[in-house]
């Protein structure tokens, strides 16, 4: 019985050490916060940055393609 208790105590200590190691590897981010609003704003910020990283190169590419097809200012009407 005593050897079982010793084994179980050692297993608990081993698992506690593993948990502490995993906690130390987690990033310091509001995504893991316990507060709902801080998590919500962290997700919103990540979403905005990801949207910018995707949309800005796409808009630049579309601008280049449009300027190649339109040929610069050839089709602009200045009104005089």
ABEGO torsion letter per residue (X at the ends): XAAAAAAAAAAAAAAAAAAAAAAAABBBBAAABABAAAAAAAAAAAAAAAAAAAAAAAAAAAAAAAAAAAGEAAABBAGX
